[in-house]
Amino acid sequence: MNGDVRVPAGPGIPTGLVIPAGELSEQFSRSSGPGGQHVNTADSRVQLSLDLASASFLTETQRERALSVLAPRLTGTVLTVTSESQRSQLKNRQDARIRLAGLLREALAPPTPRRATTPSRNSRRRRVRTEQRRSEIKRNRRRPRPD
C-alpha cells in the first residue's frame, strides 16, 4: 500500500493534493466490537494524525482555511481520524485515509456566499399576528382601570 494520501480535486483545490506519507502519523490499538478469538490479539484500530501547521503540501491560504474550518476537530494543530469499523487493520488504514482526504477536501472548499432573501408576505403577516396575540395576553394581565 502506497503511504501517500491523494485528495481529489474540488473547489479550492483544482488540481487535488498529495499528502506525503512522511507527514502522517499512524497508531494502532485494539478495537472494540466483534471479532471472536481474534479480537484480543490484533491491533486493528487505526488513528491517523496530520499536523496542519507544518504540512508542506498546503499553501498559506489553504493552511489558514483548514485550521479555521477544522478548529473544533483539532488538538492543537493536529487533525486525527480514527477508524475501527473493520476487523482488518489494512481496511481500517484505507478507511482512515479516505476520511482524512474527505475532511481536507471539504475544509479547503471556499465558503459559499449567503444569498440575501426577504421575508414573504405571509411570514410577515404571521409575525404581526403572533405579536398582536402576545400583546393581547399581556394587556389582559394588567390590573383593571378604576372606571
C-alpha positions as CSV (number, residue, x, y, z in Angstrom):
1,M,0.0,0.0,0.0
2,N,1.4,3.4,-1.0
3,G,1.8,5.6,2.0
4,D,0.8,8.9,0.3
5,V,-2.8,10.1,0.5
6,R,-4.5,11.6,-2.5
7,V,-7.0,14.3,-2.0
8,P,-9.2,14.6,-5.1
9,A,-9.7,17.9,-7.0
10,G,-12.5,20.1,-5.9
11,P,-13.4,23.6,-5.0
12,G,-10.4,25.4,-3.6
13,I,-8.0,22.6,-4.8
14,P,-8.4,22.5,-8.6
15,T,-5.5,20.0,-9.1
16,G,-6.0,18.0,-5.9
17,L,-3.4,17.3,-3.3
18,V,-1.0,14.6,-2.3
19,I,-0.2,14.2,1.4
20,P,3.3,12.7,1.7
21,A,3.4,9.6,3.9
22,G,6.2,11.2,6.0
23,E,3.8,13.8,7.3
24,L,1.2,11.3,8.5
25,S,1.4,9.5,11.9
26,E,-0.3,6.2,12.4
27,Q,-1.0,4.5,15.7
28,F,-2.6,1.1,16.1
29,S,-4.6,-0.3,19.1
30,R,-7.1,-2.9,19.9
31,S,-10.6,-2.3,18.5
32,S,-13.8,-2.9,20.4
33,G,-16.6,-4.9,18.9
34,P,-17.0,-8.3,17.3
35,G,-14.1,-10.5,16.3
36,G,-14.2,-13.7,18.2
37,Q,-10.9,-15.2,19.3
38,H,-9.0,-12.8,17.0
39,V,-10.2,-9.6,18.8
40,N,-7.8,-9.8,21.7
41,T,-4.7,-10.3,19.6
42,A,-5.0,-7.9,16.6
43,D,-4.4,-4.1,16.8
44,S,-6.9,-3.3,14.1
45,R,-8.0,0.2,15.3
46,V,-6.1,2.9,13.4
47,Q,-5.5,6.5,14.4
48,L,-4.2,8.7,11.6
49,S,-2.8,12.1,12.5
50,L,-1.7,15.0,10.4
51,D,-0.1,18.3,11.8
52,L,-1.7,21.0,9.6
53,A,0.6,23.7,10.9
54,S,3.7,22.0,9.5
55,A,2.0,20.5,6.4
56,S,4.3,21.2,3.4
57,F,1.7,20.4,0.7
58,L,-0.6,23.3,1.8
59,T,-0.3,26.9,0.7
60,E,-0.5,29.5,3.4
61,T,-4.1,30.4,2.4
62,Q,-5.1,26.7,2.4
63,R,-3.5,26.2,5.8
64,E,-5.3,29.1,7.4
65,R,-8.7,28.0,5.9
66,A,-8.1,24.4,7.1
67,L,-7.1,25.5,10.6
68,S,-10.2,27.7,11.0
69,V,-12.7,25.3,9.5
70,L,-11.4,22.2,11.3
71,A,-10.7,24.0,14.6
72,P,-13.4,22.1,16.6
73,R,-11.8,18.8,15.5
74,L,-8.2,19.7,16.1
75,T,-6.0,19.0,19.1
76,G,-3.6,22.0,18.9
77,T,-3.0,21.9,15.1
78,V,-3.2,18.1,14.7
79,L,-6.1,16.6,12.9
80,T,-6.7,13.0,14.0
81,V,-9.0,10.5,12.2
82,T,-9.9,7.1,13.9
83,S,-11.2,4.1,12.1
84,E,-12.3,0.8,13.8
85,S,-15.2,-0.2,11.7
86,Q,-13.5,-3.2,10.0
87,R,-11.8,-6.2,11.5
88,S,-8.8,-5.8,9.3
89,Q,-6.1,-3.3,10.1
90,L,-5.5,-2.8,6.3
91,K,-9.1,-1.9,5.7
92,N,-9.2,0.5,8.7
93,R,-6.0,2.1,7.4
94,Q,-7.6,2.7,4.0
95,D,-10.8,3.9,5.6
96,A,-8.9,6.4,7.8
97,R,-7.0,7.8,4.8
98,I,-10.2,8.2,2.8
99,R,-11.9,10.0,5.7
100,L,-8.8,12.3,6.2
101,A,-8.8,13.2,2.4
102,G,-12.6,13.9,2.6
103,L,-12.2,16.2,5.6
104,L,-9.4,18.1,4.0
105,R,-11.3,18.4,0.7
106,E,-14.4,19.9,2.5
107,A,-12.3,22.2,4.7
108,L,-10.4,23.7,1.8
109,A,-13.5,24.5,-0.2
110,P,-14.2,28.2,-0.2
111,P,-17.3,29.3,1.8
112,T,-20.4,29.8,-0.3
113,P,-21.7,33.3,-0.1
114,R,-25.0,33.9,1.6
115,R,-27.9,34.8,-0.7
116,A,-29.9,37.7,0.8
117,T,-33.6,37.0,1.0
118,T,-36.6,39.0,2.1
119,P,-39.4,37.6,4.3
120,S,-42.5,36.6,2.4
121,R,-45.8,38.5,2.8
122,N,-47.3,35.6,4.6
123,S,-44.5,35.2,7.0
124,R,-44.7,39.0,7.9
125,R,-48.5,38.6,8.5
126,R,-47.9,35.6,10.8
127,R,-45.3,37.5,12.7
128,V,-47.6,40.5,13.2
129,R,-50.5,38.2,14.3
130,T,-48.3,36.5,16.9
131,E,-47.1,39.8,18.2
132,Q,-50.7,41.1,18.4
133,R,-51.8,37.9,20.3
134,R,-48.9,38.2,22.7
135,S,-49.7,41.9,23.3
136,E,-53.4,41.0,24.0
137,I,-52.3,38.3,26.5
138,K,-50.1,40.8,28.3
139,R,-52.8,43.5,28.2
140,N,-55.3,41.1,29.9
141,R,-52.8,40.6,32.7
142,R,-52.9,44.2,33.8
143,R,-54.9,45.4,36.7
144,P,-58.3,46.8,35.6
145,R,-58.7,50.5,35.5
146,P,-60.9,52.0,38.2
147,D,-63.5,53.4,35.8
